[in-house]
Amino acid sequence: PDPGGPVDGGSMKIRIYDTEERLLVGPTDGVWEREPARIEVTIDQARIRQAFAQIDAAINQAVQEALAALQNRYDGPEYRNVVVTASPPSWSAETSPMTVWPTALYLRVSGPGTEQTFPLQPKQQVQSQQYTGTVVPTMTTWGSTLDSEDYQAAAEDFEITVPYVVQLDVTYERCEAPGVDPDTGDPLPDEERSCTPGTDGDSLSGTFTITVQGDAARFEVYEPNARGLLAHTAEWAEYHARDRYPDSKPNDFYAGERILARLQLEDRHKHPHSGKYPRIVSAAAWIRETGRASDPLVSTLFLQQQTSTQWGGPKQQVEKLGLREAGVDTPLMGDKQRGFAKDESYSVQFMVQFGFGVRKGFVEPDKTAYSGHERKDYQVPFTIIANAWERQGIRNHTTQ
């Protein structure tokens, strides 16, 4: 039978990179929520060329064997001027117009976010696509599953069809047996023999199929988070330690006491593979409560970066106290008739703008709906145990 059949064309390779060009190292690695992922597809063109060369060798060997068989067929003494040819003389599968590459080849990215499909060029060695559908996180940085479906980038197998047809032609002259000279009995010369021209032919045809295996790569999308905290100034912390409320808790405050709002990145917030914290673009803390006389107790504090892992209130110059960190409280909140009420609980909400346009926490003024893994990280309750006026001889910054 004429040669043909399947030929191994190697396999594709998919690699995924984050925006810092860090290669994701496995299915548990991933990018941040809404971070674009660069998906690189490599199609081994050298291996495909090897497959073409393998096909060429098989076809050309079959052609040579067929030519030799034809030559042998017309090798008797009755034949002369035998010419055996092949058309084409040798086969090149890679450049043959009969070879058919796929007309459509795609990279598909699926998952809980936005599915996207990208065209691929089967003759191109390396090509990259930017996937922007990472809008649904699948994991927290401390390993809690948010969505059981992973993201996956996949390219299916594709085939290159390689049909061939080689025409074999033979021309010859078939001559009668040589005559004998009646006078001498010797054979007559060849040129006096009676010869008739003739032709013959054959062909080789078949189809090879080069199969290039596809590839798939899974990855996670990590949710960025931070933790909102409340703190006392050093002076107020010292006063709490010796006041008449020994059972007070860390988030118990006096009405009129400065309430420091902090946003903290903890070790659990680091990316489990890159080891980096999520990037914080901006952060704010805010209060929306109602005072003793039904006055709205409203404030918004825009936080500033204090260290690589902590954000807090901006610094402000306070008379007789010097440079101090601003709090999320206001003077009205400390008013004895109109401010916070004793033994009542209130809350500070945090809103954080992370990199790639991701917001977590509470959008002012809605205290019920939030985004982020845990409500307690972005809404911190506090209780009023007394009014700051109980603290005799202390100048309160909120009166400035």
Protein Blocks (a to p, Z undefined) as FASTA:
>chain_A
ZZeddddebjaddddddfkopacfbfkbccdehiacdddddddfklmmmmmmmmmmmmmm
mmmmmmmmmmmmmmcfkbghiacddddfbdcfklpmkbccdfbdcdddedjbdcdddddd
fkbfbdcdddfklmbcfbdfkopafbfbdcdddddddddddddddddddddddddddddd
fknopacdfklpccddddddddddddddddddddddddddddddddddddddfklmmmmm
mmcblkbcfklccehiacdddddddfklpcfklopacddfbdcdddddddfkopacdddd
ddddfblmbccddddddehklpadddfbdfklmpmklmccehiacddddddddehhiaed
jddfbfkbccdjblklmoccdddfbdfklmghiacfklZZ
